[in-house]
Amino acid sequence: MSIQQEIESYWETRADVYSQSIQEELNSSKKEIWKELIGKHITKSEGVKALDLGCGPGFFSILMSELDYEVTAVDCTLDMLQEARNNIENEDFSAQFLKGDVHNLPFLDNSFDLIVCRNLVWNLPEPKQAYQEWYRVLKEGGKLLVFDANWYLRLHDTSLKEEHKKAIKQAKKRGYRDGVTKKQKDKCAQIAEELPLSYQLRPKWDEQVLGECGFEDIVFDLEVSDKVWDEKKQVRYGTTPLFSVCARR
């Protein structure tokens, strides 16, 4: 089984629990903060064509629909796409959903005003190739907005590994539960060992590679966690805070 097949198989097992977690986000005050984090990068007032990559159960697809964007969403797993369809229909919106490989998209050049993804790039076998492809399908002046973290940097940083263990214990004491089984966590770590971005410090890596791909005006937000995570989640993932990278084509 190829690494891409392992990734797809793994995320199929996470679709239902992941869908429950985005329902919690949609019903929280954080939803409006997420919308602001997306919308502030777009100056176009109407007709925004947005691409949600690695859409999962459709959280960003719903947010961008609320912002009146025309949404296309891509994921590599059928179960995630079905959850996304159900979730967006429940919110009385519509979007185009496609199963596909984000390294090789079925779109013409210059198709989108905005590309958004969350917790996707770390999980890619060929992240630079993906950034090159996303550059291709963006319109001139279009924006790429990536939310991610150094999720598995601890694999080769022993100090982070120890801090990570402490954070898990502290979060459990505070009542944090993520609904992910030990078997699933072990499998995800196994996959991460084979992925290149488990061994790169980000967003420094992103800045360099996005520039090499032709992107300009690359800006970071290193405090996304403080804005969108509650206290328990901040404790649990204190060693892997969320960041965002926005770049213009």
C-alpha positions in Angstrom: 0.0 0.0 0.0 1.4 3.4 -1.0 1.6 6.2 1.6 -1.2 8.0 -0.1 -3.4 5.0 0.1 -2.6 4.7 3.8 -3.5 8.3 4.3 -6.8 7.9 2.6 -7.6 4.7 4.5 -6.8 6.3 7.8 -9.0 9.4 7.3 -11.9 7.2 6.3 -11.9 5.9 9.8 -12.0 9.4 11.3 -14.9 10.9 9.2 -17.7 10.5 11.7 -15.9 11.7 14.8 -14.3 14.6 12.8 -17.8 15.5 11.6 -19.0 15.7 15.2 -16.1 18.0 16.2 -16.9 20.5 13.4 -20.6 20.5 14.5 -19.3 21.7 17.9 -17.3 24.5 16.1 -20.2 25.5 14.1 -22.3 25.9 17.2 -19.7 27.9 19.1 -18.7 31.6 19.2 -15.5 30.6 17.4 -17.3 30.2 14.1 -17.4 34.0 13.6 -13.8 34.3 14.4 -12.9 31.7 11.8 -15.0 33.6 9.2 -13.1 36.8 10.0 -9.8 35.0 9.7 -10.8 33.9 6.2 -12.7 37.0 5.0 -10.1 39.6 5.9 -7.9 38.4 3.2 -10.5 38.9 0.4 -11.2 42.4 -0.9 -13.5 41.3 -3.7 -17.1 42.1 -2.7 -18.9 39.5 -4.8 -18.4 36.5 -7.1 -15.6 35.0 -5.0 -14.7 31.5 -6.3 -13.3 29.6 -3.4 -11.6 26.2 -3.2 -11.7 24.2 0.0 -8.9 21.6 -0.1 -8.9 18.6 2.2 -12.4 19.8 3.1 -13.0 17.0 5.5 -16.6 17.3 6.9 -17.0 20.7 5.3 -16.4 23.2 8.0 -14.7 25.8 5.8 -17.1 25.0 3.0 -20.0 26.1 5.3 -18.1 29.2 6.5 -17.3 30.3 3.0 -20.9 29.7 1.9 -22.0 32.0 4.7 -19.6 34.6 3.3 -21.4 34.2 -0.1 -18.5 32.6 -1.8 -19.0 30.1 -4.6 -17.5 27.0 -3.0 -15.8 24.0 -4.6 -14.4 21.4 -2.2 -12.0 18.5 -2.7 -11.1 15.6 -0.4 -9.4 12.3 -1.0 -11.9 10.3 1.0 -15.5 9.4 0.1 -16.7 9.2 3.7 -15.4 12.7 4.5 -17.1 14.0 1.3 -20.4 12.4 2.3 -20.2 14.0 5.8 -19.5 17.4 4.1 -22.5 17.1 1.8 -24.7 16.2 4.7 -23.4 19.1 6.8 -23.6 21.8 4.2 -27.2 20.7 3.3 -28.1 20.8 6.9 -27.0 24.5 6.9 -29.1 25.1 3.7 -26.1 25.8 1.5 -24.7 24.0 -1.6 -21.2 23.4 -2.9 -19.5 21.3 -5.5 -17.7 18.3 -3.9 -15.1 16.3 -5.7 -12.9 13.3 -4.7 -9.4 14.1 -5.9 -5.7 14.4 -5.3 -4.7 17.9 -4.1 -1.4 17.4 -5.8 -3.1 17.1 -9.2 -6.4 19.1 -9.4 -8.9 18.7 -12.2 -9.3 22.5 -12.8 -8.1 24.9 -15.4 -5.4 27.5 -14.8 -6.6 30.7 -13.1 -9.8 29.2 -11.7 -10.1 30.5 -8.1 -9.9 33.7 -6.1 -9.2 31.9 -2.9 -7.8 28.5 -1.7 -8.2 27.5 1.9 -7.1 24.5 3.8 -6.7 23.4 7.5 -4.5 20.7 8.8 -3.8 19.4 5.3 -0.3 20.4 4.2 1.5 18.5 7.0 -0.3 15.3 5.8 0.9 15.5 2.1 3.5 13.2 0.6 4.6 16.0 -1.8 3.8 19.4 -0.3 5.9 21.5 -2.6 4.2 19.8 -5.6 0.9 20.7 -4.0 1.8 24.3 -3.6 2.9 24.5 -7.2 -0.4 23.0 -8.3 -2.4 25.5 -6.1 -0.4 28.4 -7.6 -1.5 27.1 -11.0 -5.3 27.1 -10.3 -5.3 30.4 -8.5 -6.2 33.6 -10.5 -3.7 36.4 -10.7 -3.9 38.2 -7.4 -5.7 35.2 -5.8 -4.9 34.2 -2.2 -3.8 31.0 -0.7 -4.7 30.6 3.0 -3.2 27.7 5.0 -4.0 26.8 8.6 -1.7 24.2 10.0 0.8 23.3 12.8 4.0 21.4 13.4 2.0 18.4 14.3 4.7 15.8 14.4 7.9 17.8 14.7 8.3 16.0 18.0 9.3 12.8 16.1 12.8 14.2 15.9 12.8 16.8 18.7 13.0 15.0 22.1 12.2 18.1 24.1 9.0 18.5 22.2 8.2 14.9 22.7 8.4 15.2 26.5 6.4 18.5 26.5 3.8 16.8 24.4 3.4 14.0 26.9 3.0 16.5 29.8 0.4 18.4 27.8 -1.7 15.3 27.3 -1.7 14.6 31.0 -2.6 18.2 31.9 -5.4 18.3 29.4 -6.9 15.0 30.7 -6.9 16.4 34.2 -8.9 19.4 32.9 -11.4 17.0 31.2 -10.3 17.2 27.6 -11.3 14.4 25.4 -10.8 14.2 21.6 -12.7 11.0 20.7 -9.7 9.5 18.9 -8.7 6.0 19.8 -5.2 4.9 20.8 -5.1 2.7 17.7 -5.9 5.7 15.5 -3.3 7.9 17.2 -0.7 5.2 16.7 -1.5 4.8 13.1 -1.4 8.6 12.5 2.0 8.8 14.1 3.2 5.9 11.9 2.0 7.7 8.8 3.6 10.9 10.0 7.0 9.3 10.2 6.9 8.9 6.4 5.8 12.5 5.7 8.4 15.2 4.9 6.9 18.0 6.9 7.2 16.0 10.1 10.8 17.0 9.9 10.6 20.7 8.9 10.1 23.7 11.1 7.1 25.6 9.9 6.0 28.2 8.8 9.6 28.9 7.9 9.5 26.1 5.4 6.3 27.4 3.9 7.8 30.9 3.4 10.7 29.5 1.5 8.8 27.1 -0.7 5.9 29.4 -1.4 8.4 32.0 -2.6 10.1 29.3 -4.8 6.7 28.5 -6.3 6.1 32.2 -7.3 3.9 33.4 -4.4 4.3 36.9 -3.1 3.2 38.9 -0.1 3.6 35.9 2.3 2.3 36.8 5.8 1.9 34.7 8.9 -0.3 34.7 11.9 1.3 32.7 14.7 -1.5 33.3 17.2 -4.4 31.5 15.6 -4.7 29.0 18.5 -5.4 31.8 21.0 -8.2 33.0 18.8 -10.0 29.7 17.9 -9.2 27.2 20.6 -10.7 27.0 24.1 -8.5 26.7 27.2 -8.5 22.9 27.3 -7.5 22.6 23.7 -4.7 25.2 24.1 -3.3 23.1 27.0 -3.6 19.8 25.0 -1.9 21.2 21.9 0.4 23.7 23.5 3.4 22.2 21.8 1.8 22.5 18.4 0.0 25.8 18.1 -1.9 26.6 15.0 -0.5 29.2 12.6 -1.8 30.6 9.3 0.1 31.5 6.1 -1.4 33.7 3.5 0.2 34.2 0.1 -0.8 36.0 -3.1 -0.3 34.6 -6.6 
